[in-house]
Amino acid sequence: MVLPVLLIGQNKIELYGVAEQGGLLIGKISPKIENVFFDYKKIEIHNNTFLLGFDREAKLHHILSIVFDNGSMRSFRFEIKKKDYDIQEIKMPKSKAKYFKPKPAETISRINQEAENLRKARKLIEGNSSFEFCFSSPIENAPISSKFGAQRIINGKEKKPHLGLDLAAPKGTAVKAMNSGKIILTGDYYYNGKFVLIDHGLGLNSIYIHLSEIDVKIGDEIKTGDVIGKVGSTGISTGPHLHWGVRLNDVDIDPEVIPKMDNLFLSF
Protein backbone atom coordinates (compact mmCIF):
# COMPACT_ATOMS: atom_id res chain seq x y z
CA MET A 1 0.00 0.00 0.00
CA VAL A 2 1.32 3.45 -0.91
CA LEU A 3 0.79 5.98 1.86
CA PRO A 4 0.57 9.77 1.41
CA VAL A 5 3.67 11.69 2.42
CA LEU A 6 4.44 15.23 3.43
CA LEU A 7 7.83 16.10 1.94
CA ILE A 8 10.04 18.50 3.90
CA GLY A 9 13.36 18.76 2.11
CA GLN A 10 14.71 15.22 2.18
CA ASN A 11 12.49 14.32 5.13
CA LYS A 12 8.93 13.07 5.22
CA ILE A 13 5.94 12.46 7.50
CA GLU A 14 3.30 9.83 6.84
CA LEU A 15 -0.03 10.07 8.62
CA TYR A 16 -2.70 7.41 8.35
CA GLY A 17 -5.76 6.34 10.29
CA VAL A 18 -9.02 8.14 11.05
CA ALA A 19 -8.94 11.89 11.77
CA GLU A 20 -12.16 12.47 13.66
CA GLN A 21 -13.47 12.69 17.22
CA GLY A 22 -12.76 9.27 18.72
CA GLY A 23 -10.19 8.66 16.00
CA LEU A 24 -6.59 7.45 15.97
CA LEU A 25 -3.68 8.48 13.73
CA ILE A 26 -0.38 6.68 13.26
CA GLY A 27 2.56 8.85 12.24
CA LYS A 28 5.72 7.69 10.52
CA ILE A 29 8.71 10.03 10.41
CA SER A 30 12.19 10.01 8.89
CA PRO A 31 15.20 9.48 11.21
CA LYS A 32 16.15 13.14 10.79
CA ILE A 33 13.08 14.19 12.76
CA GLU A 34 14.05 14.03 16.44
CA ASN A 35 10.90 15.21 18.23
CA VAL A 36 7.19 15.58 17.58
CA PHE A 37 4.81 17.87 19.49
CA PHE A 38 1.02 17.60 19.31
CA ASP A 39 -0.77 20.73 20.51
CA TYR A 40 2.54 21.72 22.14
CA LYS A 41 2.87 18.45 24.08
CA LYS A 42 5.84 16.18 23.35
CA ILE A 43 4.80 12.85 21.83
CA GLU A 44 6.50 9.51 22.46
CA ILE A 45 8.33 8.10 19.41
CA HIS A 46 9.47 4.51 18.92
CA ASN A 47 11.07 3.20 15.72
CA ASN A 48 10.14 6.47 13.98
CA THR A 49 6.48 5.90 14.83
CA PHE A 50 4.07 7.91 16.98
CA LEU A 51 0.36 7.81 17.80
CA LEU A 52 -2.23 10.59 18.09
CA GLY A 53 -5.62 10.01 19.70
CA PHE A 54 -8.80 12.11 19.81
CA ASP A 55 -11.44 11.62 22.49
CA ARG A 56 -15.22 11.82 22.17
CA GLU A 57 -15.34 15.60 22.53
CA ALA A 58 -11.91 16.47 21.11
CA LYS A 59 -11.49 19.93 19.65
CA LEU A 60 -11.42 20.03 15.86
CA HIS A 61 -8.31 22.15 15.20
CA HIS A 62 -4.83 20.89 16.09
CA ILE A 63 -1.15 21.76 15.64
CA LEU A 64 1.57 19.23 14.83
CA SER A 65 5.15 20.43 15.29
CA ILE A 66 8.34 18.61 14.34
CA VAL A 67 11.93 19.25 15.37
CA PHE A 68 14.77 18.18 13.07
CA ASP A 69 18.19 16.92 14.11
CA ASN A 70 19.71 20.30 13.09
CA GLY A 71 17.48 22.11 15.59
CA SER A 72 15.05 23.60 13.09
CA MET A 73 11.32 23.32 13.68
CA ARG A 74 8.16 23.29 11.51
CA SER A 75 4.52 23.45 12.59
CA PHE A 76 1.38 22.44 10.68
CA ARG A 77 -2.31 22.88 11.39
CA PHE A 78 -4.93 20.25 10.62
CA GLU A 79 -8.59 19.65 11.37
CA ILE A 80 -10.44 16.51 12.43
CA LYS A 81 -14.10 15.70 11.72
CA LYS A 82 -16.88 16.20 14.23
CA LYS A 83 -19.04 13.14 15.08
CA ASP A 84 -22.67 12.83 16.08
CA TYR A 85 -23.54 10.30 18.77
CA ASP A 86 -26.59 8.14 19.41
CA ILE A 87 -28.89 8.33 22.39
CA GLN A 88 -29.96 4.83 23.48
CA GLU A 89 -32.67 3.76 25.90
CA ILE A 90 -32.07 0.35 27.51
CA LYS A 91 -34.25 -1.62 29.87
CA MET A 92 -32.19 -3.70 32.29
CA PRO A 93 -33.71 -7.13 33.05
CA LYS A 94 -35.10 -7.59 36.56
CA SER A 95 -32.42 -10.20 37.15
CA LYS A 96 -29.85 -7.39 36.94
CA ALA A 97 -31.88 -4.78 38.84
CA LYS A 98 -29.90 -5.44 42.01
CA TYR A 99 -26.97 -3.55 40.49
CA PHE A 100 -28.94 -0.27 40.69
CA LYS A 101 -29.97 -0.58 44.32
CA PRO A 102 -27.86 1.00 47.09
CA LYS A 103 -24.68 -1.03 47.39
CA PRO A 104 -23.34 -2.35 50.69
CA ALA A 105 -20.00 -1.02 51.92
CA GLU A 106 -18.11 -4.18 50.95
CA THR A 107 -19.38 -3.92 47.35
CA ILE A 108 -18.37 -0.27 47.11
CA SER A 109 -14.95 -1.20 48.48
CA ARG A 110 -14.62 -3.93 45.85
CA ILE A 111 -15.62 -1.59 43.02
CA ASN A 112 -13.12 1.06 44.16
CA GLN A 113 -10.31 -1.48 44.46
CA GLU A 114 -11.01 -2.88 41.00
CA ALA A 115 -10.99 0.64 39.52
CA GLU A 116 -7.63 1.27 41.20
CA ASN A 117 -6.25 -2.00 39.79
CA LEU A 118 -7.19 -0.88 36.26
CA ARG A 119 -5.75 2.58 36.81
CA LYS A 120 -2.40 1.16 37.98
CA ALA A 121 -2.24 -1.33 35.11
CA ARG A 122 -2.87 1.40 32.53
CA LYS A 123 -0.24 3.60 34.15
CA LEU A 124 2.33 0.88 33.51
CA ILE A 125 1.23 0.72 29.88
CA GLU A 126 2.39 4.30 29.31
CA GLY A 127 5.99 3.16 29.86
CA ASN A 128 6.00 0.47 27.14
CA SER A 129 7.40 1.77 23.85
CA SER A 130 7.02 -1.33 21.64
CA PHE A 131 4.36 -1.17 18.92
CA GLU A 132 3.43 -3.11 15.77
CA PHE A 133 1.26 -1.80 12.95
CA CYS A 134 -1.09 -4.74 12.42
CA PHE A 135 -4.77 -4.43 13.37
CA SER A 136 -7.92 -6.53 13.16
CA SER A 137 -11.38 -6.74 14.73
CA PRO A 138 -11.74 -9.10 17.74
CA ILE A 139 -14.87 -10.62 16.13
CA GLU A 140 -15.08 -10.33 12.36
CA ASN A 141 -18.40 -9.16 10.87
CA ALA A 142 -20.14 -9.06 14.25
CA PRO A 143 -23.20 -6.75 14.44
CA ILE A 144 -22.68 -3.60 16.52
CA SER A 145 -25.23 -3.42 19.33
CA SER A 146 -23.96 -0.18 20.88
CA LYS A 147 -21.63 2.37 19.30
CA PHE A 148 -18.84 4.38 20.87
CA GLY A 149 -19.97 7.71 22.29
CA ALA A 150 -23.62 6.75 22.67
CA GLN A 151 -25.44 8.30 25.62
CA ARG A 152 -27.30 5.55 27.43
CA ILE A 153 -30.49 5.91 29.43
CA ILE A 154 -30.90 2.73 31.50
CA ASN A 155 -34.30 2.21 33.07
CA GLY A 156 -34.93 5.95 32.72
CA LYS A 157 -31.64 7.10 34.26
CA GLU A 158 -28.95 8.87 32.23
CA LYS A 159 -25.56 7.19 32.35
CA LYS A 160 -22.09 8.22 31.27
CA PRO A 161 -21.34 8.10 27.52
CA HIS A 162 -20.50 4.65 26.20
CA LEU A 163 -16.74 4.70 25.62
CA GLY A 164 -16.39 1.33 23.93
CA LEU A 165 -17.98 -0.71 21.15
CA ASP A 166 -20.43 -3.54 21.85
CA LEU A 167 -20.31 -6.45 19.40
CA ALA A 168 -23.23 -8.89 19.48
CA ALA A 169 -22.23 -12.55 19.29
CA PRO A 170 -23.34 -15.89 20.78
CA LYS A 171 -21.86 -17.05 24.05
CA GLY A 172 -18.65 -18.96 23.43
CA THR A 173 -17.65 -17.04 20.28
CA ALA A 174 -13.86 -16.65 20.10
CA VAL A 175 -12.54 -13.18 20.95
CA LYS A 176 -9.24 -12.24 19.29
CA ALA A 177 -6.61 -9.62 20.09
CA MET A 178 -6.89 -6.50 17.92
CA ASN A 179 -3.11 -6.02 17.86
CA SER A 180 0.08 -7.65 19.10
CA GLY A 181 0.99 -6.95 22.71
CA LYS A 182 1.29 -8.20 26.26
CA ILE A 183 -1.47 -9.28 28.64
CA ILE A 184 -1.23 -6.74 31.45
CA LEU A 185 -4.31 -7.60 33.52
CA THR A 186 -7.16 -10.11 33.71
CA GLY A 187 -9.90 -10.61 36.28
CA ASP A 188 -13.54 -11.08 37.15
CA TYR A 189 -14.77 -7.66 38.26
CA TYR A 190 -18.11 -6.39 39.53
CA TYR A 191 -18.90 -4.27 36.47
CA ASN A 192 -16.65 -5.81 33.80
CA GLY A 193 -17.15 -9.46 34.64
CA LYS A 194 -14.35 -11.52 33.16
CA PHE A 195 -12.01 -9.32 31.11
CA VAL A 196 -8.60 -9.06 29.45
CA LEU A 197 -6.46 -5.89 29.21
CA ILE A 198 -3.71 -5.79 26.57
CA ASP A 199 -0.75 -3.40 26.31
CA HIS A 200 0.06 -2.72 22.62
CA GLY A 201 2.86 -0.21 23.20
CA LEU A 202 3.22 3.57 22.78
CA GLY A 203 0.42 3.99 25.34
CA LEU A 204 -2.15 2.08 23.25
CA ASN A 205 -4.21 -0.54 25.08
CA SER A 206 -7.40 -2.52 24.56
CA ILE A 207 -9.84 -4.20 26.93
CA TYR A 208 -12.29 -7.06 26.28
CA ILE A 209 -15.18 -7.22 28.77
CA HIS A 210 -18.03 -9.59 29.80
CA LEU A 211 -16.16 -12.74 28.70
CA SER A 212 -17.39 -16.21 29.60
CA GLU A 213 -13.84 -17.58 29.52
CA ILE A 214 -10.33 -16.13 29.67
CA ASP A 215 -7.78 -18.06 27.59
CA VAL A 216 -4.64 -16.07 28.48
CA LYS A 217 -2.76 -15.07 31.63
CA ILE A 218 -0.92 -11.96 32.78
CA GLY A 219 2.48 -11.70 31.11
CA ASP A 220 1.56 -13.63 27.96
CA GLU A 221 2.91 -12.17 24.69
CA ILE A 222 0.27 -12.38 21.97
CA LYS A 223 -0.03 -11.57 18.28
CA THR A 224 -2.80 -9.91 16.31
CA GLY A 225 -5.65 -12.37 15.92
CA ASP A 226 -4.68 -14.66 18.80
CA VAL A 227 -7.70 -15.95 20.76
CA ILE A 228 -7.73 -14.39 24.23
CA GLY A 229 -11.17 -15.48 25.47
CA LYS A 230 -14.79 -16.19 24.61
CA VAL A 231 -17.92 -14.05 24.47
CA GLY A 232 -20.10 -14.11 27.56
CA SER A 233 -22.44 -12.01 29.70
CA THR A 234 -20.54 -11.70 32.98
CA GLY A 235 -20.61 -8.58 35.12
CA ILE A 236 -23.15 -5.87 34.23
CA SER A 237 -24.52 -7.15 30.93
CA THR A 238 -27.92 -7.46 29.25
CA GLY A 239 -26.92 -10.55 27.28
CA PRO A 240 -24.00 -12.24 25.47
CA HIS A 241 -21.81 -9.65 23.76
CA LEU A 242 -18.29 -8.24 23.74
CA HIS A 243 -17.58 -4.79 25.11
CA TRP A 244 -14.39 -3.74 23.31
CA GLY A 245 -12.56 -0.69 24.61
CA VAL A 246 -9.49 1.07 23.19
CA ARG A 247 -7.37 3.77 24.87
CA LEU A 248 -4.31 5.80 23.97
CA ASN A 249 -2.93 6.76 27.38
CA ASP A 250 -5.90 8.58 28.95
CA VAL A 251 -7.81 9.16 25.67
CA ASP A 252 -10.70 6.83 24.82
CA ILE A 253 -10.67 5.81 21.15
CA ASP A 254 -13.60 4.57 19.07
CA PRO A 255 -12.79 0.88 18.40
CA GLU A 256 -14.76 1.10 15.15
CA VAL A 257 -11.80 2.96 13.59
CA ILE A 258 -9.32 0.13 14.28
CA PRO A 259 -10.05 -1.92 11.11
CA LYS A 260 -9.67 1.35 9.14
CA MET A 261 -6.13 2.15 10.19
CA ASP A 262 -4.86 1.81 6.62
CA ASN A 263 -7.00 4.80 5.58
CA LEU A 264 -4.87 7.62 4.17
CA PHE A 265 -4.99 11.05 5.82
CA LEU A 266 -3.14 14.25 5.01
CA SER A 267 -4.61 17.66 5.81
CA PHE A 268 -1.63 20.01 5.50
Secondary structure, DSSP 4 states (H G I P E B T S, - for coil): -PPP-EEETTEEEEEEE--BTT-EEEEEE-TTEEEEEETTEE---BTTEEEEE--TT--SEEEEEEEETTS-EEEEEEE-B-----EEEEPPPGGGGGGGSPPPHHHHHHHHHHHHHHHHHHHHHTT----------SSTTPPEEE-TTPEEEETTEEEEE--SEEEE--TT-EEE-SSSEEEEEEEEETTTEEEEEEEEETTEEEEEEEEEEE---TT-EE-TT-EEEEEB--SS-SSSEEEEEEEETTEEE-GGGGGGTT-B----
